[in-house]
Amino acid sequence: DGLLDPAVLVRAQAAEGLGRSGRTATLTALTRALEDPAPAVRIAALNALGERRDPTLQELLTRMARSEEGAIHVFALAALVKLGQTDALADIMGAATLPDADTRMAALGVLGRLKHPPSLTVLRQSLYDPNPDVRAFAAGALGEFGQAGAATALMHALEDENPRVRGIAAASLGRLRVAYTRPLLWQAARDPIAQVRVGAVEGLLRLGERDAVLVAADLARHSDPSVRSASAQALGLAGNRKALQVLETLMQDQQPQPRLTAVHALGKIGGREVVPLLKKALQDSDPAVRIAAAGSLAQVLTAPRR
């Protein structure tokens, strides 16, 4: 029923949910979602169908790849790669060099998730793209790819003139789990731009640097609610008592976004000690926070005992 909702976001999330269900009966609904007027819904449906890895979908996905342009064309190609059509990978790598920046970003994001070694060169080269948004996507894709050999390129990106690129590069370095990048990440944690410091905190926490929680605690007091929210997201990687104290403070933030992110972070940390905090969030004035609290609470209560 969610695929018929008037809100694009609801329809897209419904397509994602149908994809996770894995039931054969949902195939017809997902195929119908490929005709949705909103690109976001069609992309969600393509992702879901690609995860099915059902060879009977090859003809349909091939038609989509031929008839669509831009990001949808790229995601249709990605679905074909998941079906074993490796020749579609070359087309995605080619899309990462097209004049349209949105298409390049879509291609880079897809390449990071597909994790095929031949695409690493394209991802590294895209860190030098003239468009800072594209460079940021390349940095994020390299982190998602998770190849330690990309560390040198991401270390260079820490010196990018654009703070968003520097911040994402710092977070991605943490995802690579390369110990020798710690000094550079601590240096990034002193960057004058808060956005970069948040990325450095995430990277350091992924490397097990628990003292980075102190930097996150300082960012949690920033005047910009988006920075406070980003610090809460990073703290979800910490999993220690100091992080819980900062998240508890953020759950009392005057703005809903930091509270929402803090609730999600508590769900990631888990453990019985977060249950009282999440139960309290069930009474939050913002419905999105209450829904997130219920989801995090269910996640914590159904997780194996630690």
C-alpha positions in Angstrom: 0.0 0.0 0.0 2.9 2.3 0.7 3.7 2.3 -3.1 0.5 4.2 -3.6 1.2 6.9 -0.9 1.1 10.5 -2.2 4.5 11.2 -0.5 7.6 10.3 -2.6 9.7 9.4 0.5 7.0 6.9 1.7 6.8 5.3 -1.7 10.6 5.0 -1.9 10.8 3.5 1.6 8.0 1.1 0.7 10.1 -0.1 -2.2 13.1 -0.6 0.0 11.0 -2.5 2.5 9.6 -4.8 -0.2 13.1 -5.5 -1.3 14.2 -6.5 2.2 11.2 -8.9 2.5 12.6 -11.2 -0.1 9.2 -12.6 -0.9 8.4 -13.7 -4.4 4.9 -12.1 -4.2 6.5 -8.6 -3.9 8.1 -8.9 -7.4 5.0 -7.6 -9.2 4.8 -4.6 -6.9 8.5 -3.7 -7.3 8.2 -4.1 -11.1 5.2 -1.7 -11.0 7.3 0.8 -9.0 9.7 1.0 -11.9 7.0 3.1 -13.6 6.7 5.6 -10.7 7.0 9.2 -11.8 9.5 10.0 -9.0 13.2 9.0 -9.8 13.8 8.2 -6.1 11.1 5.5 -6.2 12.4 4.0 -9.4 15.9 3.9 -8.0 14.7 2.2 -4.8 12.9 -0.4 -6.9 16.0 -1.0 -9.0 18.1 -1.5 -5.9 15.6 -4.0 -4.5 15.3 -5.9 -7.8 19.1 -6.1 -8.1 19.4 -7.6 -4.7 17.1 -10.4 -5.8 19.8 -11.6 -8.2 17.0 -13.2 -10.2 18.1 -14.0 -13.8 14.5 -13.7 -15.0 14.8 -10.0 -14.4 17.6 -9.5 -16.8 15.5 -8.5 -19.8 13.5 -6.0 -17.8 16.6 -4.4 -16.3 18.3 -4.3 -19.7 15.3 -2.4 -21.1 15.5 0.1 -18.2 19.2 0.6 -18.7 18.6 1.4 -22.4 15.6 3.6 -22.0 16.6 5.7 -19.0 19.2 8.4 -18.6 21.3 9.8 -15.8 21.1 8.3 -12.3 18.4 5.8 -13.2 20.4 4.5 -16.1 23.3 4.0 -13.7 21.3 2.1 -11.1 19.8 -0.1 -13.8 23.3 -1.0 -14.9 24.2 -1.7 -11.2 21.3 -4.2 -11.0 22.6 -5.9 -14.1 26.1 -6.2 -12.5 24.5 -7.9 -9.5 23.0 -10.4 -12.0 26.4 -11.2 -13.3 26.5 -8.9 -16.3 30.0 -7.7 -15.8 30.0 -5.8 -19.1 27.6 -3.3 -17.4 30.4 -2.4 -15.0 32.4 -0.8 -17.8 29.4 1.3 -18.6 29.1 2.5 -15.0 32.8 3.4 -15.0 32.2 5.3 -18.2 29.3 7.2 -16.6 31.6 8.3 -13.8 33.4 10.5 -16.4 30.3 12.0 -18.2 29.8 15.8 -18.2 26.7 15.7 -16.0 27.8 15.9 -12.3 24.7 14.1 -11.0 25.4 11.2 -13.2 29.0 11.1 -12.1 28.0 11.1 -8.5 25.5 8.3 -9.0 28.1 6.2 -10.8 30.7 6.7 -8.0 28.2 5.8 -5.3 27.3 2.6 -7.1 30.9 1.7 -7.7 31.7 2.1 -4.1 28.9 -0.3 -3.1 29.6 -2.9 -5.9 33.3 -3.2 -4.7 34.7 -4.5 -8.0 38.5 -4.0 -8.1 38.7 -2.6 -11.7 36.7 0.5 -10.5 39.2 1.6 -7.9 41.2 3.6 -10.4 38.1 5.6 -11.4 37.3 6.3 -7.8 40.8 7.5 -7.0 40.9 9.7 -10.1 37.5 11.3 -9.2 39.1 12.7 -6.0 40.5 15.3 -8.5 37.2 16.1 -10.2 36.7 19.9 -10.6 33.3 19.6 -8.9 33.6 19.4 -5.0 30.4 17.5 -4.7 31.8 14.8 -7.0 35.0 14.7 -5.1 33.0 14.2 -1.9 31.1 11.3 -3.5 34.4 9.8 -4.6 35.8 10.0 -1.0 32.7 8.4 0.4 32.7 5.7 -2.2 36.3 4.8 -1.4 35.4 4.4 2.2 32.5 2.2 1.4 34.7 0.1 -1.0 36.9 -0.6 2.0 40.2 -1.2 0.1 43.2 -0.3 2.3 45.1 0.6 -0.9 42.9 3.7 -1.2 44.3 5.2 2.0 47.0 7.3 0.2 44.4 8.9 -2.1 42.1 9.7 0.8 45.1 11.1 2.8 45.6 13.5 -0.1 41.9 14.4 0.0 42.3 15.5 3.7 44.1 18.6 2.2 41.2 19.4 -0.2 40.1 23.1 -0.3 36.5 22.0 0.3 35.6 21.2 3.9 32.9 18.6 2.9 35.5 16.7 0.9 38.0 16.8 3.9 35.3 15.6 6.3 34.1 12.7 4.2 37.7 11.7 3.5 38.5 11.6 7.2 35.4 9.4 7.9 36.3 7.1 5.0 39.9 6.7 6.3 38.4 5.3 9.5 36.4 2.8 7.5 39.6 1.5 5.9 41.0 0.5 9.4 44.5 1.6 8.5 46.3 2.4 11.7 49.0 4.7 10.3 46.4 7.3 9.4 45.7 8.0 13.1 48.0 11.1 13.3 46.4 12.7 10.2 43.0 12.1 11.6 43.9 13.7 14.9 45.2 16.7 12.9 41.9 16.8 11.1 40.1 16.7 14.4 41.6 20.2 15.0 40.4 21.6 11.6 38.8 25.1 11.9 35.6 23.8 10.2 33.3 21.8 12.4 32.2 19.6 9.5 35.7 18.3 9.1 36.1 17.7 12.8 33.0 15.5 12.8 34.4 13.4 10.0 37.7 13.0 11.8 35.8 11.9 15.0 34.0 9.3 13.0 37.2 8.1 11.5 39.0 8.0 14.8 36.2 6.1 16.6 36.2 3.5 13.8 39.9 3.1 14.6 39.2 2.5 18.2 40.4 5.9 19.4 38.0 6.4 22.4 39.5 9.8 23.3 37.8 11.1 20.2 34.6 11.1 22.2 35.9 14.2 23.9 36.0 16.0 20.6 32.5 14.8 19.8 31.3 16.1 23.2 32.6 19.5 22.2 30.9 19.3 18.8 27.7 18.3 20.6 27.6 21.8 22.0 28.0 23.6 18.7 25.5 26.3 17.7 24.6 24.6 14.5 22.1 21.8 15.0 23.4 19.9 11.9 26.8 19.7 13.6 25.2 18.5 16.8 23.3 15.9 14.8 26.4 14.7 13.0 28.3 14.4 16.3 25.5 12.1 17.6 25.8 10.0 14.5 29.5 9.6 15.0 29.0 8.7 18.6 27.0 5.7 17.6 30.3 4.1 16.7 31.9 4.6 20.1 29.9 2.2 22.4 31.3 3.4 25.7 29.9 5.2 28.8 31.3 8.6 27.8 29.4 8.4 24.5 26.2 7.5 26.3 26.5 10.6 28.5 26.9 12.9 25.5 24.0 11.2 23.7 21.8 11.6 26.7 22.5 15.3 26.6 21.7 15.5 22.9 18.4 13.7 23.5 17.4 16.9 25.4 18.3 19.2 22.5 15.8 21.9 21.6 15.9 20.9 17.9 14.4 17.5 16.8 17.2 16.5 14.4 19.9 16.0 17.0 17.4 14.1 19.2 16.5 11.9 16.2 20.1 11.1 15.4 20.9 10.5 19.1 18.1 7.9 19.2 19.5 6.1 16.2 23.0 6.1 17.7 21.7 4.5 20.9 20.2 1.7 18.8 23.6 1.1 17.2 25.4 1.1 20.6 22.9 -1.3 22.1 23.1 -2.8 25.6 20.6 -2.8 28.4 21.8 0.6 29.7 20.3 2.4 26.7 16.8 1.0 27.3 15.7 3.7 29.8 16.9 6.4 27.5 15.0 5.0 24.6 11.8 4.4 26.6 11.9 8.1 27.6 12.3 9.1 24.0 9.0 7.3 23.3 7.4 10.4 24.9 9.2 12.9 22.7 7.2 15.8 21.2 8.3 15.0 17.7 6.7 12.0 16.0 9.8 11.1 14.0 11.8 10.8 17.2 9.2 8.6 18.8 9.1 6.3 15.8 12.9 6.1 15.7 13.0 5.4 19.5 10.5 2.5 19.0 12.7 1.1 16.2 15.9 1.4 18.2 14.3 -0.1 21.3 13.1 -3.1 19.3 16.6 -3.5 17.8 18.2 -3.4 21.3 15.7 -5.8 22.9 16.0 -8.4 20.2 19.8 -8.3 19.9 21.8 -11.2 21.5 22.9 -10.6 25.1 26.4 -9.2 25.3 
